[in-house]
């Protein structure tokens, strides 16, 4: 196992602890009266450029996949308010961040263009011909 400075977010991706900025506010989630008096909603901010170990392409994919979570400054904003405690919501934010990074690291395979075979084209044309014939037989013709 290699030593990575800071917090490991995904395989070979890390950031400094100071770059993870947590904020807390009142939540609308579960908790009864506790919701009205305790700041359990967690908001995690991290600048995309401060995620070390990401390739440029993975960083671009992360920006594209999470564009609705990016601020004008380039911060990735992740929120969690499903749990009753700050610590649980903090863990949920970290899990969401890890999932986003892992998804961005996955490089989709390039699409290969394929042409339909001659037999497939023939089957398609034959099916179209049969449908047309069926429709022609449905039409009413006056007897001559």
Residue, then its C-alpha position, 0 to 999 in steps of 0.5 A: x500500500x502506498x502512502x498518500x498524504x491527506x485523505x484517500x477518497x478513491x484508489x490513488x485519489x486524495x486531498x488535504x484534510x483542510x480542503x474538505x470544508x464542512x458546513x452545518x445547518x438545520x435539516x428537514x429530515x427525520x429527528x422529531x423536535x430535534x430537527x428544530x434545534x440541532x444543525x444536522x444537515x451537512x454540506x461538504x465543499x471541495x475544489x475539484x482542482x484540489x483532488x490529487x491523483x485524478x487524470x485530466x480526463x477524469x477531472x473533466x468527466x467529474x465536472x461534466x457528471x456533477x455539473x449541477x453540484x458545481x459552484x461558480x468558483x469550481x467547488x463541488x457541493x455535496x449535501x446530506x440531511x437524511x440522518x439524525x446526527x451530524x457525524x452520520x451526515x458527514x459520512x454520507x457526504x464523504x460516501x457521495x464524494x467517493x462515489x462521484x470520483x469513482x464514477x468519474x475515473x471509469x473511462x467509457x469504451x469508445x463506441x464501435x460503428x457497425x453496419x447491418x449485415x446484408x442478411x439483416x437488411x434483407x430481413x428488414x425489407x422483407x418484414x416491411x414488405x409483409x406489413x405493406x401487403x397486410x395493409x393492402x389486403x385490409x383495404x376495401x375494393x369495389x367489385x368491378 
